[in-house]
Amino acid sequence: MCKLCGGTHRVAYEGAIGRLVKACPTCGPVPEHIRKARRELLDKKIAEAEKKLLGGDAA
């Protein structure tokens, strides 16, 4: 595991104005298959929350 990013593939830089998050210079950006799996999981959670909040009539 990368000591710089801890396996997240993201590194945050603190500045005077705020925080800048970039891809890890050692590991590079998140691989596409991991990004796609995370997005599918997020979409599923959002759909479940919409069903719960809207009474099951979410489109």
QUIBEL-V669745 format. One record per helix or strand. SS is the DSSP state (alpha for helix, beta for strand). FROM is the first residue (numbers start at 1). TO is the last residue. If there is no record, write none. Layout:
# QUIBEL-V669745
<<SS FROM TO> <SS FROM TO>>
This chain:
# QUIBEL-V669745
<<beta 10 14> <beta 19 24> <beta 28 28> <alpha 32 54>>
